[in-house]
Amino acid sequence: MCGIVGAIAERNITAVLVEGLKRLEYRGYDSAGLALFNTEGALERRRRVGKVAELERALAGEPLAGRLGIAHTRWATHGAPSENNAHPHFSGNDLAVVHNGIIENHEALRERLKGLGYVFSSDTDTEVIVHLLDHKLQELGDLTTALKATVAELHGAYGLAVISAKQPDRLLAARSGSPLVIGLGHGENFLASDQLALRQVTDRFMYLEEGDIAEIRRDSVQVWDASGRPVQRETVQHREGAEAADKGEYRHFMLKEIHEQPSVVQRTLEGRLGQQQVLVDAFGPQAAELFAKVRNVQIVACGTSYHAGMVARYWLEELAGVPCQVEVASEFRYRKVVVQPDTLFVTISQSGETADTLAALRNAKALGYLASLAICNVGISSLVRESDLTLLTQAGPEIGVASTKAFTTQLVALMLLTLAVGRARGSLEGAVEAGLVEELRRLPARLGEALAMDRTVEKIAELFAEKHHTLFLGRGAQYPVAMEGALKLKEISYIHAEAYPAGELKHGPLALVDSDMPVVTVAPNNELLEKLKSNLQEVRARGGELVVFADREAGLDNGEGTHVVHVPHIADALAPILYTVPLQLLSYYVAVLKGTDVDQPRNLAKSVTVE
Ligand code: F6R
């Protein structure tokens, strides 16, 4: 989604803003721009459609320098990607705003402002903010006071950064539904929608909370909360993670992140396993008491995180004996749900800022759930702050838009949840838990072995480069793994891919199978294997080409039209985690062969903070 960077300093901050935008590129965008209070005492801007590199080129041709400025990468919601719709938006020549989020009452405000004589030059909802702010500034005389009066009239979601040539001693920020963080320097301060954008200038951060307004000066920061009271927000220091924005030896962030999985899974397990059991306190001090009461689990998430939830349903019902429902957040939030007594409400999210998942959590609070638990990769996210219990995945920043290491660490966290809930309820045998704890300890090594299949999968990818459609099949907990494999392939290679439970094949999709439709399947050696083999025969009998990721003991080997890749053996319960890896590698190498933009696929954004 959109990204914001701002700075106020005694030096020229153009390079800081551009570097910040580059670090936000991974979030997805279609245009970029910046505005500076220049050395002549006026506001000046450059905006370009396309990548930040286009903006950089424009700045090389027509340089801009200044000590106060704001910058933005836009992901179009209202109005097509165009230079006019790119941020910053101006009112007159002396007021500039950048905005993340959506203003829901923009039409009514636009009509009112037109009536007051304002002329609009874009199709965006954002432009109403800057004109309304200008109107308030004329009435009230002070920029900070005017911003407070402006946000009081906005409905919807916003993260805002504001500068004015009339009061160039300050950079203003306002947050409601869209994250903002202040970066603290020495004699200079910064603002961004994600701390990663500022790691080159500081490691000290102050996170704004919902409803906060901040006045950022060179050597001070003043924050007011939603009720207008001055507040002190905590300063946190991030010493690690600056290297996350670097691809290192890898060609793409996605490949780097796939290869990080053994270490981030290890980190996600650290401090959470006892000798023979999961340490329930890892979920929070009240977790043991709450988990003992759990009679149902409702999981809500989007996209890849939803697929993790789908896997967890198999685990929670089979291992912990708890009924579990899983739903995509965009449906759940608008549905009238019937809540069973003692239901634990679980959200799963890499970013913790996904608008639909957050809204689902907020709605759930009024519905009488036992408690809410967030499985999330970002400790300071809204989802974590607003949930009763939390288990953080330790994947580190995920830059590739297509989620990889976040998914596998979510699965690890969900297995920990399954074991903790099963034990607390007395529905999981100690020996079963001890066995799985042992298997979890071995998981990082198994993932390392799975990554050694890299070259083999690269070769298999050639089968897909010229194809337009694929089917992914799986049974049991491998069905959501197939869904995740299909999602990865379509996201980054733009090949149409659909996932089916293998048993559904003959109920319809078999009609599609021919030699132009490769069928990918995951086949661990479990009690569903023989059933799956019959489904594979159905494909072969119709001339369909098969790619099978199979356990060595599964009795599946290469044959005409059948390409088998052997996956290291693993306990069946953990197989969904391991079998995800070759599917990630497959989509990666197909995309590389097709020459698509692997890390920033078209039309997609990393953290979906709008509905
Ligand atoms: C797919 C992908 C998305 C996200 C979805 C939810 O590769 O990354 O489907 O999983 O947008 O995002 P989070 O997990 O941040 O809530």
Residues whose N, C-alpha, C, O or C-beta is under 5 A from the ligand:
A	BS01	F6R	C302 G303 T304 S305 I348 S349 Q350 S351 G352 T354 V401 A402 S403 K606 V608
